[in-house]
């Protein structure tokens, strides 16, 4: 009798586990996915795909302006009517020795929910010194985050990295990378 109970409980445990794991449930038990048309040579064939499109993008500011100490670079263009979810950001700044980044921001466009709402959101980023020598210091950061941006139906908008440091005679610059996904039609 004990062996029978062990076998029955093992079978029930595997059944419960198989229903809990993604991709193992019968199709009728899965939530419906949004249908997205995909063009495969000819003809157009409707295929069910997730409504998310992942991305990894990077930008390089080039040398900061010698007078203002500022630079920016475009990371991503959000297509008209779409939204973006940014999940990770990594940045590296190479500065003159003894200098630190004065201001680092991720600027994400926002379609206001109500009139007068903000058209963009600036996420302030904190870099920490990682390396250096007698001529340069290297500042870095990588962090998970949840930042949302959106473009109006009428046009695309950009996501930017902004950087400010004290001007110096040698080149100073910043590189940033984002990971996330686009959502929407």
Secondary structure as UniProt FT lines:
FT   HELIX           2..20
FT   TURN            22..23
FT   HELIX           27..29
FT   STRAND          35..39
FT   STRAND          44..48
FT   STRAND          52..60
FT   TURN            66..68
FT   STRAND          70..78
FT   TURN            80..81
FT   STRAND          83..96
FT   TURN            97..98
FT   STRAND          103..109
FT   TURN            115..116
FT   STRAND          120..124
FT   STRAND          128..132
FT   STRAND          136..150
FT   TURN            153..154
FT   STRAND          157..164
FT   STRAND          173..183
//
